[in-house]
């Protein structure tokens, strides 16, 4: 039987408020809201994850086998750091996709050539 989804819908402003309540410092609210509206809270939360505080040893893996971090964000972490991490990942992903495309086209060309012969 499916489990009911219980988290309430939050506006972008409420999402930003939630991140702030967990300890994220936001110096440029307009930029933070722009990123939230274009990327989305769920995707952006993956880039916040490395900045979340580690749980004490006795609390780890209680909720799930991979549960090692609390909801609290390490003091001094800024939205700009999260944005830079997202930007780095985006650029890296585009570089990797570019290389994959080059390999794919080269391989397809060789296969087509051999099969055509």
Rosetta constraint file for C-alpha pairs under 8 A:
AtomPair CA 10 CA 14 HARMONIC 5.40 0.50
AtomPair CA 10 CA 15 HARMONIC 5.85 0.50
AtomPair CA 11 CA 15 HARMONIC 6.16 0.50
AtomPair CA 12 CA 16 HARMONIC 6.22 0.50
AtomPair CA 12 CA 33 HARMONIC 6.52 0.50
AtomPair CA 12 CA 36 HARMONIC 6.68 0.50
AtomPair CA 12 CA 37 HARMONIC 6.85 0.50
AtomPair CA 13 CA 17 HARMONIC 6.15 0.50
AtomPair CA 13 CA 33 HARMONIC 7.11 0.50
AtomPair CA 14 CA 18 HARMONIC 6.09 0.50
AtomPair CA 15 CA 19 HARMONIC 6.35 0.50
AtomPair CA 15 CA 41 HARMONIC 7.04 0.50
AtomPair CA 16 CA 20 HARMONIC 6.20 0.50
AtomPair CA 16 CA 32 HARMONIC 7.57 0.50
AtomPair CA 16 CA 33 HARMONIC 7.23 0.50
AtomPair CA 17 CA 21 HARMONIC 6.08 0.50
AtomPair CA 18 CA 22 HARMONIC 6.38 0.50
AtomPair CA 19 CA 23 HARMONIC 6.65 0.50
AtomPair CA 19 CA 24 HARMONIC 5.62 0.50
AtomPair CA 20 CA 24 HARMONIC 4.67 0.50
AtomPair CA 20 CA 25 HARMONIC 6.21 0.50
AtomPair CA 20 CA 26 HARMONIC 7.16 0.50
AtomPair CA 22 CA 71 HARMONIC 6.40 0.50
AtomPair CA 22 CA 72 HARMONIC 4.79 0.50
AtomPair CA 22 CA 73 HARMONIC 5.66 0.50
AtomPair CA 23 CA 72 HARMONIC 6.17 0.50
AtomPair CA 23 CA 73 HARMONIC 4.99 0.50
AtomPair CA 23 CA 74 HARMONIC 6.83 0.50
AtomPair CA 23 CA 75 HARMONIC 6.32 0.50
AtomPair CA 23 CA 76 HARMONIC 7.99 0.50
AtomPair CA 23 CA 77 HARMONIC 7.52 0.50
AtomPair CA 24 CA 73 HARMONIC 6.08 0.50
AtomPair CA 24 CA 74 HARMONIC 7.83 0.50
AtomPair CA 24 CA 75 HARMONIC 7.54 0.50
AtomPair CA 24 CA 76 HARMONIC 7.48 0.50
AtomPair CA 24 CA 77 HARMONIC 5.65 0.50
AtomPair CA 24 CA 78 HARMONIC 5.61 0.50
AtomPair CA 24 CA 79 HARMONIC 6.42 0.50
AtomPair CA 25 CA 76 HARMONIC 6.82 0.50
AtomPair CA 25 CA 77 HARMONIC 6.06 0.50
AtomPair CA 25 CA 78 HARMONIC 4.48 0.50
AtomPair CA 25 CA 79 HARMONIC 6.00 0.50
AtomPair CA 26 CA 32 HARMONIC 7.24 0.50
AtomPair CA 26 CA 78 HARMONIC 5.89 0.50
AtomPair CA 26 CA 79 HARMONIC 5.26 0.50
AtomPair CA 26 CA 80 HARMONIC 7.58 0.50
AtomPair CA 27 CA 78 HARMONIC 7.59 0.50
AtomPair CA 27 CA 79 HARMONIC 7.45 0.50
AtomPair CA 27 CA 80 HARMONIC 7.99 0.50
AtomPair CA 28 CA 32 HARMONIC 6.30 0.50
AtomPair CA 29 CA 33 HARMONIC 6.09 0.50
AtomPair CA 30 CA 34 HARMONIC 6.20 0.50
AtomPair CA 31 CA 35 HARMONIC 6.28 0.50
AtomPair CA 32 CA 36 HARMONIC 6.20 0.50
AtomPair CA 32 CA 79 HARMONIC 6.88 0.50
AtomPair CA 33 CA 37 HARMONIC 6.07 0.50
AtomPair CA 34 CA 38 HARMONIC 6.20 0.50
AtomPair CA 35 CA 39 HARMONIC 5.73 0.50
AtomPair CA 35 CA 40 HARMONIC 7.44 0.50
AtomPair CA 35 CA 83 HARMONIC 7.87 0.50
AtomPair CA 36 CA 40 HARMONIC 4.82 0.50
AtomPair CA 36 CA 41 HARMONIC 5.81 0.50
AtomPair CA 36 CA 44 HARMONIC 7.24 0.50
AtomPair CA 39 CA 43 HARMONIC 6.43 0.50
AtomPair CA 39 CA 44 HARMONIC 6.47 0.50
AtomPair CA 40 CA 44 HARMONIC 6.11 0.50
AtomPair CA 41 CA 45 HARMONIC 5.87 0.50
AtomPair CA 42 CA 46 HARMONIC 7.01 0.50
AtomPair CA 43 CA 47 HARMONIC 7.50 0.50
AtomPair CA 44 CA 48 HARMONIC 6.65 0.50
AtomPair CA 44 CA 82 HARMONIC 7.99 0.50
AtomPair CA 44 CA 86 HARMONIC 7.50 0.50
AtomPair CA 45 CA 49 HARMONIC 6.20 0.50
AtomPair CA 46 CA 50 HARMONIC 7.89 0.50
AtomPair CA 47 CA 82 HARMONIC 5.86 0.50
AtomPair CA 47 CA 85 HARMONIC 6.53 0.50
AtomPair CA 47 CA 86 HARMONIC 6.26 0.50
AtomPair CA 48 CA 52 HARMONIC 6.73 0.50
AtomPair CA 48 CA 73 HARMONIC 7.88 0.50
AtomPair CA 48 CA 82 HARMONIC 5.97 0.50
AtomPair CA 49 CA 69 HARMONIC 7.81 0.50
AtomPair CA 51 CA 73 HARMONIC 5.67 0.50
AtomPair CA 51 CA 74 HARMONIC 5.74 0.50
AtomPair CA 51 CA 77 HARMONIC 6.87 0.50
AtomPair CA 52 CA 69 HARMONIC 5.97 0.50
AtomPair CA 52 CA 70 HARMONIC 6.19 0.50
AtomPair CA 52 CA 71 HARMONIC 6.38 0.50
AtomPair CA 52 CA 72 HARMONIC 5.62 0.50
AtomPair CA 52 CA 73 HARMONIC 4.13 0.50
AtomPair CA 52 CA 74 HARMONIC 5.60 0.50
AtomPair CA 53 CA 69 HARMONIC 5.59 0.50
AtomPair CA 53 CA 70 HARMONIC 5.59 0.50
AtomPair CA 53 CA 71 HARMONIC 7.40 0.50
AtomPair CA 53 CA 72 HARMONIC 5.82 0.50
AtomPair CA 53 CA 73 HARMONIC 5.63 0.50
AtomPair CA 53 CA 74 HARMONIC 5.40 0.50
AtomPair CA 54 CA 68 HARMONIC 5.91 0.50
AtomPair CA 54 CA 69 HARMONIC 4.35 0.50
AtomPair CA 54 CA 70 HARMONIC 6.01 0.50
AtomPair CA 55 CA 59 HARMONIC 6.06 0.50
AtomPair CA 55 CA 60 HARMONIC 5.94 0.50
AtomPair CA 55 CA 68 HARMONIC 5.58 0.50
AtomPair CA 55 CA 69 HARMONIC 5.03 0.50
AtomPair CA 55 CA 70 HARMONIC 5.49 0.50
AtomPair CA 56 CA 60 HARMONIC 6.57 0.50
AtomPair CA 59 CA 68 HARMONIC 7.91 0.50
AtomPair CA 60 CA 65 HARMONIC 7.98 0.50
AtomPair CA 60 CA 66 HARMONIC 7.99 0.50
AtomPair CA 60 CA 67 HARMONIC 5.69 0.50
AtomPair CA 60 CA 68 HARMONIC 4.94 0.50
AtomPair CA 60 CA 69 HARMONIC 7.64 0.50
AtomPair CA 61 CA 65 HARMONIC 4.43 0.50
AtomPair CA 61 CA 66 HARMONIC 5.72 0.50
AtomPair CA 61 CA 67 HARMONIC 4.61 0.50
AtomPair CA 61 CA 68 HARMONIC 6.24 0.50
AtomPair CA 62 CA 67 HARMONIC 6.80 0.50
AtomPair CA 63 CA 67 HARMONIC 6.20 0.50
AtomPair CA 73 CA 77 HARMONIC 6.99 0.50
AtomPair CA 77 CA 81 HARMONIC 6.84 0.50
AtomPair CA 78 CA 82 HARMONIC 6.78 0.50
AtomPair CA 79 CA 83 HARMONIC 6.11 0.50
AtomPair CA 80 CA 84 HARMONIC 6.10 0.50
AtomPair CA 81 CA 85 HARMONIC 6.26 0.50
AtomPair CA 82 CA 86 HARMONIC 6.23 0.50
AtomPair CA 83 CA 87 HARMONIC 6.09 0.50
AtomPair CA 84 CA 88 HARMONIC 6.07 0.50
AtomPair CA 85 CA 89 HARMONIC 6.20 0.50
AtomPair CA 86 CA 90 HARMONIC 6.12 0.50
AtomPair CA 87 CA 91 HARMONIC 6.21 0.50
AtomPair CA 88 CA 92 HARMONIC 6.11 0.50
AtomPair CA 89 CA 93 HARMONIC 5.99 0.50
AtomPair CA 90 CA 94 HARMONIC 6.26 0.50
AtomPair CA 91 CA 95 HARMONIC 6.26 0.50
AtomPair CA 92 CA 96 HARMONIC 6.20 0.50
AtomPair CA 93 CA 97 HARMONIC 6.11 0.50
AtomPair CA 94 CA 98 HARMONIC 6.12 0.50
AtomPair CA 95 CA 99 HARMONIC 6.41 0.50
AtomPair CA 96 CA 100 HARMONIC 6.15 0.50
AtomPair CA 97 CA 101 HARMONIC 6.08 0.50
AtomPair CA 98 CA 102 HARMONIC 6.43 0.50
AtomPair CA 99 CA 103 HARMONIC 6.35 0.50
AtomPair CA 100 CA 104 HARMONIC 6.00 0.50
AtomPair CA 101 CA 105 HARMONIC 6.06 0.50
AtomPair CA 102 CA 106 HARMONIC 6.17 0.50
AtomPair CA 103 CA 107 HARMONIC 6.06 0.50
AtomPair CA 104 CA 108 HARMONIC 6.04 0.50
AtomPair CA 105 CA 109 HARMONIC 6.00 0.50
AtomPair CA 106 CA 110 HARMONIC 6.30 0.50
AtomPair CA 107 CA 111 HARMONIC 6.16 0.50
AtomPair CA 108 CA 112 HARMONIC 6.00 0.50
AtomPair CA 109 CA 113 HARMONIC 6.08 0.50
AtomPair CA 110 CA 114 HARMONIC 6.17 0.50
AtomPair CA 111 CA 115 HARMONIC 6.00 0.50
AtomPair CA 112 CA 116 HARMONIC 5.77 0.50
AtomPair CA 113 CA 117 HARMONIC 6.28 0.50
